[in-house]
Amino acid sequence: METVRHGESASQEKHTLTRQLGVWTATFVVMASMIGSGIFGNTGIIQSAVGDPYMVIALWALGGIVALSGALCYAELSTLMPHAGGEYVYLKNIFGLLPSFLTGWVSFAVAFSAPAASAALLSADYLKPAVDLMLPGTIFASTLDSATGRKVLASLLIVLFTAIHVMHVKKGGVVQNILTVVKVGLVLVFMAAGFYVAVSAPELPMPGHFEGKGIQWGGVGLGLLFVMFAYSGWNGATYLAEEIRNPERNLPIALIGGTIITMVLYILLNVLYYLAVPASELAGEKAVAHLSASHLFGSKITTFFNVAFFFMLLSTVSATIMIGPRVYFAMARDRLFFKIAAEVHPKFHTPVMSFVIQGMLSILYIASGTYEQIQTYMGIALSIFPLVAIAGLMLLRHKRPDIKGPYRTPLYPLFPVIFILFTVITIITSVIGRPIEAGVALLVILLGVPVYFLWMRVVHRGLSKKDFHASLLNRPFGTNGTNGTDASQN
């Protein structure tokens, strides 16, 4: 059993999460984290960048393979270190404090607050046509006519789901499960009805639906960036690892199973989009699911699906809000973030202030940005640290072959190499294709370096690096007496 030093033992219970979540909740979190604003909003952007529908669908398949490769690797990392925080924990134990602080810094600044903001904004966009048809002339309809009104609705959604997940871990998990079951059910209904109409209606698909402008190779990397953003969330269960029962079994099932199911749904949905709408009309369109529904069905049925897409996106908002605070909690517990973020409420059993801080930042993103800006900026920032974590897995395998967890990545090193290779390609081409957004994302990451040194100098003044390392939680690797020491001490 771990010993918590430097006076932390007295407050250990106050800073400890309990294992209350099962395999279904973990799997649903993975799926809900992925199935959201990316698949319902990015295909038109990708079509505009890439130009060829077949290449667009190929990129969605490739993105699924890359995400699955990441999930197979994270299954090993998460069972070796089943603690709250995801990459923050892995980088801390493999590379040391600065890289782990930077991933936590990016998680705080971008990784969860921004996806929640983009999903909330897109949900308001999907709700607007339905409200216009069902409640024309009302205050609600006129409010949603303006970008400001839609931002207000998106902000209220952030507040609502923050409150839900603050109240109780298990009850929040139940809400998440219900929303995800509804989401997947509605996706299946949309696909079944859509394919039936597309195949049986004589006017669909029209010749030319799959005809593009030819492959624009300069936009392929940017297209892959938007695809990979849509798959971000394949690692969602790892942030809840400290609250998942039997993590050695349930984490690999959730990560791998959730990613495979989502990949299949993504490919089928994109085929349906092109069966319904010509590629030229899809290009640049944000609400691609709404556009496809309007081509496939009458106005009343399209209104139903617009409401359905709204509820599907609520599941994404909920999942993102649910998992993000666990990273800030893990950092604060190691005294690398504000102490109050590590305090678990005695009644709710959740890190309340972590939720509050994240909610405020999400609302700031909603107020200041647009959907596409948030997506591009976030996609670049989110791709870097999973890359570092999986490189860390390879380093750990090489330097510490004695450390073996309950799960091992199959066909090693094939899947780590696939993930690292395509992530590097995505980052490089994205920097070339969107230099301003890439520059902002990289600047945010680099700003974490002086913040780290300032934090260590001010907050941990007088404490040697060795003593501070020795005080960190979640060491050594594993929870079942696995031998090994932390690479950050070497």
ABEGO torsion letter per residue (X at the ends): XBBBBGGAAAAAAAABBBBABBAAAAAAAAAAAABBAAAAAAAAAAAAAAGBAAAAAAAAAAAAAAAAAAAAAAAAAAAABBBBGEAAAAAAAAAEAAAAAAAAAAAAAAAAAAAAAAAAAAAAAAAAAAAAAABBGBAAAAAAABAAAAAAAAAAAAAAAAAAAAABAAAAAAAAAAAAAAAAAAAAAAAAAAAAAAAABAAOBBBGAABBAEBBAAAAAAAAAAAAAAABGAAAAAAAAAABBGAAAAAAAAAAAAAAAAAAAAAAAAAAAAAABBAAAABGBABAAAAAAAAABBAAAAAAAAAAAAAAAAAAAAAAAAAAAAAAAAAAAAGABBAAAABBBAAAGBBAAAAAAAAAAAAAAAAABBAAAAAAAAAAAAAAAAAAAAAAAAAAAAABAABBBABBBBGOAAAAAAAAAAAAAAAAAAAAABAAAAAAAAAAAAAAAAAAAAAAAAAABGBBAAAAAAABBGOBBEAAGBBEBBAAAX
